[in-house]
Amino acid sequence: MNSAESLIRNGNDYPFDESNNWWKQTECPEPPSKPVDWAHSAARGIVKRFQEVNEISEKFNLEKISEHDRKLIVENIAEIIRVSFDSKESSLASIPKEQKMAQEIYGASINEAFNNLRKNVYHQVGKLLALQSKGATIPSNITVKDFNIPLKPNY
């Protein structure tokens, strides 16, 4: 499997969205058109990856897709990349500093981190109760009142 950098480089060296005339030239070939921006370059790399996957490479055969459709495919992928990047950037900009830190540390918002912690605590308490039901004694130093979790599970 190629690295992302080499896929992007190959995608720009042999762009799927280049004209039919460019692909047909044999002597002194013109250099391919430069990508419009980083997202266009990434889209070309994505298509290049599709062309290398045996199961789907035939679907991205230059001779089977019109020049117009090839351009549309690359443009649409690039637009999806731009929009997802822009929405990520704007959503991160609107999040308070503490939320950004929680996202970096836990991979989740503070609320999601607490919910995950609560689920984990419920899971562990459930295990302890199962052990207790089989005759084991729960040590006295285990407290769950700080998490406002009942000792009897709700299931």
MDAnalysis code that builds the backbone (N, CA, C; Angstrom):
import MDAnalysis as mda
import numpy as np

u = mda.Universe.empty(465, n_residues=155, atom_resindex=np.repeat(np.arange(155), 3), trajectory=True)
u.add_TopologyAttr("name", ["N", "CA", "C"] * 155)
u.add_TopologyAttr("resid", np.arange(1, 156))
u.add_TopologyAttr("resname", ["MET", "ASN", "SER", "ALA", "GLU", "SER", "LEU", "ILE", "ARG", "ASN", "GLY", "ASN", "ASP", "TYR", "PRO", "PHE", "ASP", "GLU", "SER", "ASN", "ASN", "TRP", "TRP", "LYS", "GLN", "THR", "GLU", "CYS", "PRO", "GLU", "PRO", "PRO", "SER", "LYS", "PRO", "VAL", "ASP", "TRP", "ALA", "HIS", "SER", "ALA", "ALA", "ARG", "GLY", "ILE", "VAL", "LYS", "ARG", "PHE", "GLN", "GLU", "VAL", "ASN", "GLU", "ILE", "SER", "GLU", "LYS", "PHE", "ASN", "LEU", "GLU", "LYS", "ILE", "SER", "GLU", "HIS", "ASP", "ARG", "LYS", "LEU", "ILE", "VAL", "GLU", "ASN", "ILE", "ALA", "GLU", "ILE", "ILE", "ARG", "VAL", "SER", "PHE", "ASP", "SER", "LYS", "GLU", "SER", "SER", "LEU", "ALA", "SER", "ILE", "PRO", "LYS", "GLU", "GLN", "LYS", "MET", "ALA", "GLN", "GLU", "ILE", "TYR", "GLY", "ALA", "SER", "ILE", "ASN", "GLU", "ALA", "PHE", "ASN", "ASN", "LEU", "ARG", "LYS", "ASN", "VAL", "TYR", "HIS", "GLN", "VAL", "GLY", "LYS", "LEU", "LEU", "ALA", "LEU", "GLN", "SER", "LYS", "GLY", "ALA", "THR", "ILE", "PRO", "SER", "ASN", "ILE", "THR", "VAL", "LYS", "ASP", "PHE", "ASN", "ILE", "PRO", "LEU", "LYS", "PRO", "ASN", "TYR"])
u.atoms.positions = np.array([
    [0.846, -1.190, 0.000],
    [0.000, 0.000, 0.000],
    [0.886, 1.246, 0.000],
    [0.577, 2.196, -0.853],
    [1.357, 3.420, -0.948],
    [1.039, 4.368, 0.191],
    [2.022, 5.191, 0.515],
    [1.778, 6.210, 1.527],
    [0.897, 7.303, 0.929],
    [0.265, 8.058, 1.812],
    [-0.616, 9.138, 1.348],
    [0.151, 10.141, 0.497],
    [1.384, 10.439, 0.897],
    [2.181, 11.420, 0.148],
    [2.448, 10.944, -1.280],
    [2.809, 9.652, -1.420],
    [3.101, 9.170, -2.773],
    [1.831, 9.053, -3.609],
    [0.696, 8.729, -2.971],
    [-0.575, 8.694, -3.713],
    [-0.931, 10.079, -4.228],
    [-0.755, 11.084, -3.392],
    [-1.061, 12.456, -3.808],
    [-0.118, 12.885, -4.928],
    [1.171, 12.574, -4.772],
    [2.140, 12.931, -5.810],
    [1.790, 12.234, -7.134],
    [1.510, 10.930, -7.069],
    [1.139, 10.197, -8.295],
    [-0.193, 10.681, -8.861],
    [-1.122, 11.024, -7.974],
    [-2.408, 11.555, -8.425],
    [-2.250, 12.864, -9.169],
    [-1.283, 13.674, -8.745],
    [-1.036, 14.950, -9.424],
    [-0.175, 14.777, -10.675],
    [0.683, 13.748, -10.683],
    [1.492, 13.477, -11.874],
    [0.650, 12.858, -12.996],
    [-0.333, 12.076, -12.614],
    [-1.221, 11.405, -13.571],
    [-2.669, 11.643, -13.153],
    [-3.123, 12.899, -13.295],
    [-4.440, 13.259, -12.766],
    [-5.612, 12.640, -13.520],
    [-6.458, 11.982, -12.771],
    [-7.660, 11.345, -13.298],
    [-8.549, 12.352, -14.023],
    [-8.550, 13.589, -13.552],
    [-9.427, 14.619, -14.110],
    [-8.798, 15.390, -15.267],
    [-7.637, 14.957, -15.738],
    [-7.003, 15.621, -16.879],
    [-7.782, 15.298, -18.153],
    [-7.625, 16.116, -19.171],
    [-8.389, 15.967, -20.424],
    [-7.987, 14.699, -21.173],
    [-8.883, 14.258, -22.045],
    [-8.587, 13.102, -22.907],
    [-7.381, 13.385, -23.792],
    [-7.278, 14.623, -24.307],
    [-6.142, 14.998, -25.156],
    [-4.820, 14.857, -24.402],
    [-4.815, 15.248, -23.148],
    [-3.587, 15.126, -22.352],
    [-3.205, 13.650, -22.203],
    [-4.180, 12.813, -21.939],
    [-3.905, 11.393, -21.755],
    [-3.452, 10.717, -23.046],
    [-3.858, 11.249, -24.210],
    [-3.513, 10.627, -25.490],
    [-2.156, 11.080, -26.029],
    [-1.591, 12.167, -25.517],
    [-0.327, 12.663, -26.048],
    [0.800, 11.657, -25.788],
    [1.679, 11.522, -26.756],
    [2.760, 10.546, -26.636],
    [4.135, 11.193, -26.681],
    [4.320, 12.157, -27.535],
    [5.630, 12.795, -27.665],
    [5.632, 14.138, -26.952],
    [6.704, 14.391, -26.243],
    [6.859, 15.642, -25.484],
    [5.590, 15.991, -24.714],
    [5.198, 15.138, -23.832],
    [3.935, 15.410, -23.129],
    [4.011, 16.680, -22.289],
    [2.900, 17.387, -22.309],
    [2.774, 18.586, -21.470],
    [2.670, 18.136, -20.020],
    [3.167, 18.953, -19.094],
    [2.961, 18.588, -17.693],
    [1.468, 18.666, -17.363],
    [1.024, 17.866, -16.420],
    [-0.398, 17.910, -16.077],
    [-0.755, 19.248, -15.429],
    [-2.035, 19.545, -15.434],
    [-2.481, 20.779, -14.790],
    [-2.245, 20.674, -13.288],
    [-1.936, 21.801, -12.703],
    [-1.703, 21.831, -11.254],
    [-3.039, 21.743, -10.525],
    [-3.046, 21.151, -9.338],
    [-4.295, 21.104, -8.580],
    [-4.726, 22.505, -8.168],
    [-6.022, 22.692, -8.048],
    [-6.581, 23.992, -7.672],
    [-6.162, 24.358, -6.254],
    [-6.199, 23.376, -5.352],
    [-5.826, 23.596, -3.957],
    [-5.480, 22.263, -3.320],
    [-5.241, 22.265, -2.026],
    [-4.840, 21.055, -1.309],
    [-5.934, 19.981, -1.355],
    [-7.205, 20.387, -1.325],
    [-8.307, 19.422, -1.352],
    [-8.390, 18.751, -2.726],
    [-8.157, 19.509, -3.780],
    [-8.150, 18.965, -5.139],
    [-7.002, 17.959, -5.275],
    [-5.859, 18.309, -4.718],
    [-4.715, 17.415, -4.731],
    [-5.017, 16.128, -3.962],
    [-5.656, 16.260, -2.800],
    [-6.035, 15.087, -2.001],
    [-7.049, 14.230, -2.740],
    [-7.989, 14.860, -3.429],
    [-9.005, 14.118, -4.188],
    [-8.343, 13.296, -5.294],
    [-7.359, 13.875, -5.952],
    [-6.631, 13.125, -6.976],
    [-5.917, 11.921, -6.350],
    [-5.365, 12.115, -5.163],
    [-4.714, 11.010, -4.467],
    [-5.689, 9.906, -4.098],
    [-6.900, 10.283, -3.690],
    [-7.932, 9.299, -3.350],
    [-8.299, 8.469, -4.579],
    [-8.508, 9.144, -5.692],
    [-8.851, 8.425, -6.923],
    [-7.695, 7.518, -7.331],
    [-6.466, 8.004, -7.170],
    [-5.297, 7.177, -7.498],
    [-5.316, 5.902, -6.662],
    [-5.678, 6.026, -5.394],
    [-5.774, 4.842, -4.522],
    [-6.850, 3.890, -5.034],
    [-7.994, 4.433, -5.446],
    [-9.060, 3.588, -5.999],
    [-8.564, 2.835, -7.233],
    [-7.754, 3.510, -8.040],
    [-7.249, 2.881, -9.256],
    [-6.280, 1.737, -8.946],
    [-5.733, 1.714, -7.750],
    [-4.776, 0.669, -7.375],
    [-5.425, -0.509, -6.656],
    [-6.682, -0.371, -6.257],
    [-7.374, -1.449, -5.553],
    [-7.970, -2.395, -6.591],
    [-7.519, -3.623, -6.594],
    [-7.930, -4.586, -7.626],
    [-9.436, -4.680, -7.804],
    [-10.157, -4.736, -6.692],
    [-11.605, -4.957, -6.762],
    [-12.361, -3.804, -7.426],
    [-11.815, -2.594, -7.363],
    [-12.547, -1.436, -7.917],
    [-11.784, -0.690, -9.000],
    [-10.565, -1.095, -9.292],
    [-9.758, -0.355, -10.270],
    [-10.424, -0.261, -11.634],
    [-11.136, -1.316, -12.022],
    [-11.805, -1.324, -13.325],
    [-12.879, -0.226, -13.401],
    [-13.486, 0.104, -12.259],
    [-14.522, 1.150, -12.225],
    [-13.919, 2.529, -12.485],
    [-12.607, 2.672, -12.255],
    [-11.941, 3.954, -12.452],
    [-11.025, 3.917, -13.678],
    [-11.372, 3.110, -14.643],
    [-10.641, 3.007, -15.894],
    [-10.913, 4.267, -16.711],
    [-9.858, 4.935, -17.132],
    [-9.989, 6.186, -17.891],
    [-10.824, 6.047, -19.147],
    [-10.729, 4.900, -19.796],
    [-11.435, 4.710, -21.064],
    [-12.927, 4.471, -20.872],
    [-13.333, 4.142, -19.670],
    [-14.740, 3.841, -19.420],
    [-15.510, 5.016, -18.822],
    [-14.808, 6.062, -18.450],
    [-15.458, 7.223, -17.836],
    [-15.149, 8.449, -18.685],
    [-16.166, 9.215, -18.993],
    [-15.966, 10.404, -19.833],
    [-15.118, 11.441, -19.109],
    [-14.504, 12.297, -19.894],
    [-13.689, 13.383, -19.347],
    [-14.506, 14.233, -18.378],
    [-15.728, 14.546, -18.777],
    [-16.617, 15.356, -17.945],
    [-16.885, 14.672, -16.599],
    [-17.199, 13.393, -16.634],
    [-17.493, 12.652, -15.405],
    [-16.258, 12.509, -14.519],
    [-15.090, 12.358, -15.133],
    [-13.852, 12.270, -14.347],
    [-13.624, 13.569, -13.585],
    [-13.842, 14.677, -14.266],
    [-13.686, 15.981, -13.595],
    [-14.690, 16.126, -12.456],
    [-15.928, 15.702, -12.700],
    [-16.959, 15.776, -11.654],
    [-16.603, 14.927, -10.436],
    [-16.091, 13.730, -10.681],
    [-15.712, 12.845, -9.575],
    [-14.669, 13.518, -8.695],
    [-13.617, 14.036, -9.305],
    [-12.544, 14.673, -8.541],
    [-13.052, 15.946, -7.870],
    [-13.835, 16.752, -8.560],
    [-14.382, 17.982, -7.974],
    [-15.267, 17.674, -6.765],
    [-16.104, 16.644, -6.883],
    [-16.998, 16.298, -5.773],
    [-16.227, 15.784, -4.558],
    [-15.232, 14.957, -4.786],
    [-14.416, 14.480, -3.667],
    [-13.709, 15.651, -3.005],
    [-13.146, 16.551, -3.815],
    [-12.455, 17.734, -3.273],
    [-13.415, 18.597, -2.463],
    [-14.625, 18.780, -2.949],
    [-15.606, 19.605, -2.231],
    [-15.985, 18.966, -0.894],
    [-16.139, 17.664, -0.879],
    [-16.443, 16.969, 0.380],
    [-15.300, 17.173, 1.372],
    [-14.074, 17.070, 0.893],
    [-12.914, 17.277, 1.760],
    [-12.916, 18.701, 2.309],
    [-13.147, 19.690, 1.447],
    [-13.164, 21.092, 1.894],
    [-14.240, 21.331, 2.945],
    [-15.451, 20.867, 2.671],
    [-16.575, 21.099, 3.579],
    [-16.330, 20.427, 4.922],
    [-15.833, 19.187, 4.896],
    [-15.597, 18.498, 6.164],
    [-14.491, 19.179, 6.944],
    [-13.463, 19.656, 6.267],
    [-12.384, 20.373, 6.952],
    [-12.903, 21.689, 7.520],
    [-13.671, 22.438, 6.714],
    [-14.212, 23.717, 7.175],
    [-15.151, 23.538, 8.367],
    [-15.990, 22.501, 8.316],
    [-16.927, 22.296, 9.426],
    [-16.180, 21.867, 10.673],
    [-15.105, 21.095, 10.515],
    [-14.292, 20.702, 11.666],
    [-13.637, 21.939, 12.269],
    [-13.056, 22.768, 11.416],
    [-12.393, 23.981, 11.898],
    [-13.374, 24.914, 12.597],
    [-14.558, 25.101, 12.003],
    [-15.523, 26.013, 12.602],
    [-16.086, 25.443, 13.893],
    [-16.287, 24.130, 13.948],
    [-16.809, 23.549, 15.184],
    [-15.757, 23.614, 16.278],
    [-14.484, 23.435, 15.925],
    [-13.427, 23.543, 16.932],
    [-13.264, 24.987, 17.395],
    [-13.481, 25.944, 16.503],
    [-13.343, 27.347, 16.878],
    [-14.418, 27.773, 17.872],
    [-15.595, 27.156, 17.794],
    [-16.695, 27.552, 18.674],
    [-16.672, 26.815, 20.016],
    [-15.768, 25.869, 20.185],
    [-15.692, 25.099, 21.425],
    [-14.787, 25.829, 22.416],
    [-15.239, 25.950, 23.652],
    [-14.379, 26.593, 24.662],
    [-13.054, 25.842, 24.836],
    [-12.079, 26.541, 25.383],
    [-10.735, 25.997, 25.550],
    [-10.752, 24.664, 26.308],
    [-11.561, 24.566, 27.356],
    [-11.619, 23.347, 28.162],
    [-12.128, 22.173, 27.334],
    [-13.103, 22.446, 26.480],
    [-13.646, 21.389, 25.635],
    [-12.593, 20.914, 24.632],
    [-11.803, 21.854, 24.104],
    [-10.749, 21.484, 23.164],
    [-9.729, 20.593, 23.861],
    [-9.377, 20.952, 25.094],
    [-8.417, 20.143, 25.834],
    [-8.987, 18.750, 26.088],
    [-10.257, 18.671, 26.464],
    [-10.889, 17.374, 26.704],
    [-10.892, 16.554, 25.420],
    [-11.154, 17.213, 24.300],
    [-11.161, 16.520, 23.009],
    [-9.775, 15.951, 22.722],
    [-8.735, 16.727, 22.997],
    [-7.366, 16.263, 22.739],
    [-6.985, 15.122, 23.672],
    [-7.349, 15.237, 24.945],
    [-6.936, 14.242, 25.938],
    [-7.759, 12.971, 25.848],
    [-9.091, 13.124, 25.809],
    [-9.973, 11.964, 25.862],
    [-10.504, 11.541, 24.497],
    [-10.332, 12.373, 23.489],
    [-10.920, 12.072, 22.195],
    [-12.423, 12.266, 22.206],
    [-12.912, 12.996, 23.196],
    [-14.351, 13.207, 23.359],
    [-14.560, 14.511, 24.121],
    [-15.796, 15.018, 24.097],
    [-16.108, 16.212, 24.880],
    [-16.094, 15.847, 26.354],
    [-16.135, 16.858, 27.198],
    [-16.152, 16.608, 28.642],
    [-17.376, 15.768, 29.003],
    [-18.532, 16.116, 28.463],
    [-19.744, 15.342, 28.754],
    [-19.600, 13.889, 28.310],
    [-19.042, 13.684, 27.121],
    [-18.845, 12.314, 26.642],
    [-17.853, 11.571, 27.528],
    [-16.803, 12.267, 27.982],
    [-15.819, 11.637, 28.865],
    [-16.470, 11.214, 30.171],
    [-17.322, 12.094, 30.749],
    [-18.026, 11.732, 31.983],
    [-18.991, 10.578, 31.748],
    [-19.696, 10.610, 30.639],
    [-20.617, 9.510, 30.335],
    [-19.869, 8.186, 30.189],
    [-18.708, 8.236, 29.532],
    [-17.896, 7.024, 29.405],
    [-17.410, 6.551, 30.764],
    [-16.998, 7.499, 31.596],
    [-16.569, 7.153, 32.951],
    [-17.726, 6.529, 33.723],
    [-18.906, 7.138, 33.622],
    [-20.084, 6.628, 34.333],
    [-20.423, 5.206, 33.863],
    [-20.370, 4.985, 32.547],
    [-20.642, 3.640, 32.021],
    [-19.632, 2.637, 32.566],
    [-18.362, 3.050, 32.598],
    [-17.316, 2.167, 33.098],
    [-17.537, 1.848, 34.576],
    [-17.919, 2.876, 35.346],
    [-18.165, 2.655, 36.772],
    [-19.353, 1.710, 36.946],
    [-20.432, 1.938, 36.207],
    [-21.591, 1.030, 36.273],
    [-21.162, -0.401, 35.949],
    [-20.325, -0.519, 34.933],
    [-19.863, -1.842, 34.519],
    [-19.077, -2.507, 35.649],
    [-18.164, -1.741, 36.267],
    [-17.351, -2.297, 37.350],
    [-18.206, -2.623, 38.575],
    [-19.159, -1.736, 38.904],
    [-20.053, -2.004, 40.041],
    [-20.875, -3.256, 39.757],
    [-21.326, -3.400, 38.511],
    [-22.069, -4.605, 38.141],
    [-21.247, -5.863, 38.374],
    [-19.956, -5.800, 38.040],
    [-19.081, -6.948, 38.281],
    [-18.970, -7.240, 39.776],
    [-18.796, -6.162, 40.571],
    [-18.683, -6.340, 42.019],
    [-19.957, -6.950, 42.593],
    [-21.105, -6.463, 42.123],
    [-22.371, -7.015, 42.619],
    [-22.531, -8.478, 42.215],
    [-22.068, -8.811, 41.033],
    [-22.132, -10.210, 40.607],
    [-21.255, -11.078, 41.499],
    [-20.063, -10.556, 41.825],
    [-19.184, -11.294, 42.739],
    [-19.820, -11.419, 44.117],
    [-20.419, -10.316, 44.571],
    [-21.064, -10.320, 45.883],
    [-22.207, -11.337, 45.916],
    [-22.949, -11.429, 44.830],
    [-24.068, -12.374, 44.785],
    [-23.585, -13.821, 44.854],
    [-22.312, -14.031, 44.521],
    [-21.744, -15.373, 44.594],
    [-21.002, -15.604, 45.911],
    [-21.177, -14.653, 46.846],
    [-20.601, -14.837, 48.174],
    [-19.368, -14.023, 48.472],
    [-18.847, -13.260, 47.510],
    [-17.658, -12.446, 47.770],
    [-18.042, -11.210, 48.571],
    [-17.108, -10.663, 49.312],
    [-17.341, -9.458, 50.100],
    [-16.708, -8.270, 49.383],
    [-17.479, -7.186, 49.239],
    [-16.950, -5.968, 48.618],
    [-16.157, -5.225, 49.686],
    [-14.899, -4.884, 49.411],
    [-14.095, -4.170, 50.402],
    [-14.746, -2.851, 50.798],
    [-14.550, -2.455, 52.051],
    [-15.209, -1.251, 52.571],
    [-14.661, 0.032, 51.959],
    [-13.468, 0.002, 51.379],
    [-12.890, 1.235, 50.826],
    [-13.438, 1.577, 49.443],
    [-14.326, 0.785, 48.892],
    [-14.923, 1.080, 47.585],
    [-16.180, 1.904, 47.800],
    [-16.165, 3.120, 47.273],
    [-17.346, 3.982, 47.375],
    [-17.732, 4.427, 45.986],
    [-19.024, 4.488, 45.761],
    [-19.515, 4.965, 44.476],
    [-20.461, 6.144, 44.646],
    [-20.645, 6.597, 45.891],
    [-21.587, 7.699, 46.117],
    [-21.122, 8.986, 45.447],
    [-19.797, 9.161, 45.280],
    [-19.292, 10.363, 44.612],
    [-19.786, 10.463, 43.170],
    [-20.082, 9.328, 42.561],
    [-20.567, 9.316, 41.192],
    [-22.085, 9.285, 41.129],
    [-22.731, 9.294, 42.289],
    [-24.190, 9.255, 42.366],
    [-24.733, 8.021, 41.642],
    [-24.091, 6.891, 41.898],
    [-24.484, 5.647, 41.262],
    [-25.080, 4.729, 42.331],
    [-26.280, 4.231, 42.115],
    [-26.851, 3.329, 43.100],
    [-26.074, 2.009, 43.138],
    [-25.999, 1.406, 44.325],
    [-25.302, 0.132, 44.445],
    [-26.056, -0.983, 43.746],
    [-27.345, -0.833, 43.583],
    [-28.125, -1.834, 42.857],
    [-28.296, -1.351, 41.422],
    [-27.829, -2.138, 40.471],
    [-27.972, -1.706, 39.074],
    [-29.438, -1.645, 38.651],
    [-29.703, -0.865, 37.600],
    [-31.071, -0.667, 37.127],
    [-31.536, -1.776, 36.196],
    [-30.776, -2.821, 36.022],
    [-31.155, -3.888, 35.108],
    [-31.566, -5.139, 35.847],
])
